[in-house]
Amino acid sequence: MSEKKYNFDAGIERRNTCSLKWDFCEQVLGVPDVIPMWVADMDFPAPPEVVEAVKKRAEHGAYGYPFIPRSFWTSIIKWMKTRHNWEIKREWLSRAPGVVPALNICIQTYTAPGDKIIVQSPVYYPFFSAVENNGRRVVKNPLVYKNNRWQMHLEDLKQKIDHRTRMLILCSPHNPVGRVWERAELEALAEICLKHDLLIVSDEIHAEHVYKGHKHIPIASLSPDVAARTITLQAPSKAFNIAGLTTSVVIIPNPKLLNLYKTQLENLGLTVNNIFGLVALEAAYTYGAAWLDQLVEYLEGNMDYAQRYFEERIPQIKFLKPEGTYLALLDCRAMGLPQKELNEFFLKKARVYFDEGPIFGEELVGFERMNLACPRKTLTEALVRIERAVNEFPYR
Ligand SMILES: Cc1ncc(COP(=O)(O)O)c(C=O)c1O
């Protein structure tokens, strides 16, 4: 571990900076003075090396059509090797203006209207809309909460596959349940997909935020057979807080699948990249490792702090510490509030804003998803607000 040199306690003022997370509550919901802990970005500036690289490019002044340099691709290849022990090749790589756009492109490219696509709910809600908006059918293979852990239900999966099932969308690590899938779980899943000829689209955008005792394994790295039917969606956007620069990475070892993907990218006219995104990705993957290591330690500190706080001071709410991601589920079922009232309670009484559980699937009725990627003092203020509101809450 590198010596500490970044100050995550300092945070950054984000109000009135075109920030969805910070400006939405007041400007759209009309509720002022809310601590926003919903959409998945962070209240920290990107690594200084990334900020410098973007500034330098901005100062140049000419922002015409970009050319993607070889060094961009090399930075991705090196990152996957050093961080995830995955040897990828230049000819496997493509790009997209975001992981969600890439997901939609994959659905359009590899499936036909009416086909069935499996998602493991509760899950990042654009998985559902990407399938449905493209006229395909969602098949849910819900996760189960067993032994204090969300787990895949592979028997259920096997039963749900039929001749119209084409694809499984994996969330790895998983948002919102925070699981970092283990090798044995991924192997068992991949075996079923291989046996039934399913393509795997693996969204690995949260791969860099993994806590002690866990390790992210790219599913495509399991074996050449798995790689041949997997499309991996990656990006530095979550890890380094650069989602607004709309640059993500698509890894497709199978040349036939890759060509189809590239053709669809062209058909949609998505051939131009954000010039700042190119520069930021390369700087992040080239110089960002030490910053990221320290960030992950800080985030885990936030998780442990919040868990203790809930246990000691707000036991009515159960905090589920994730294995990865900076998102945690709050089990609020003991409060006995219908979901709408629960959301209102947090927004209007506590003045904190979460993503409500059911948007990720009906499995999360009575839950909220809390984003803890903020300085400790913001987190403390949010916890104090929740504690105060819960203490004033009339229990029936
Ligand atoms: C699992 C997952 N995939 C994708 C995204 C968004 O990706 P992008 O902004 O690149 O479209 C998010 C953002 O929260 C996410 O949690």
The ligand as an SDF file (V2000), in Angstrom:
LIG
                    3D

 16 16  0  0  0  0  0  0  0  0999 V2000
  -23.8020   -1.4090  -12.6280 C   0  0  0  0  0  0  0  0  0  0  0  0
  -23.7310   -0.0970  -13.3370 C   0  0  0  0  0  0  0  0  0  0  0  0
  -23.5620   -0.0820  -14.6600 N   0  0  0  0  0  0  0  0  0  0  0  0
  -23.4900    1.0780  -15.3490 C   0  0  0  0  0  0  0  0  0  0  0  0
  -23.6160    2.3020  -14.7100 C   0  0  0  0  0  0  0  0  0  0  0  0
  -23.5710    3.5640  -15.5030 C   0  0  0  0  0  0  0  0  0  0  0  0
  -22.6220    3.5130  -16.4810 O   0  0  0  0  0  0  0  0  0  0  0  0
  -22.4350    4.6800  -17.5340 P   0  0  0  0  0  0  0  0  0  0  0  0
  -22.5300    5.9740  -16.8100 O   0  0  0  0  0  0  0  0  0  0  0  0
  -21.0950    4.4180  -18.1080 O   0  0  0  0  0  0  0  0  0  0  0  0
  -23.5280    4.5100  -18.5530 O   0  0  0  0  0  0  0  0  0  0  0  0
  -23.7960    2.3180  -13.3270 C   0  0  0  0  0  0  0  0  0  0  0  0
  -23.9580    3.5980  -12.6270 C   0  0  0  0  0  0  0  0  0  0  0  0
  -24.4000    3.6630  -11.5200 O   0  0  0  0  0  0  0  0  0  0  0  0
  -23.8480    1.0970  -12.6230 C   0  0  0  0  0  0  0  0  0  0  0  0
  -24.0140    1.0470  -11.3030 O   0  0  0  0  0  0  0  0  0  0  0  0
  1  2  1  0
  2  3  1  0
  2 15  2  0
  3  4  2  0
  4  5  1  0
  5  6  1  0
  5 12  2  0
  6  7  1  0
  7  8  1  0
  8  9  2  0
  8 10  1  0
  8 11  1  0
 12 13  1  0
 12 15  1  0
 13 14  2  0
 15 16  1  0
M  END
$$$$
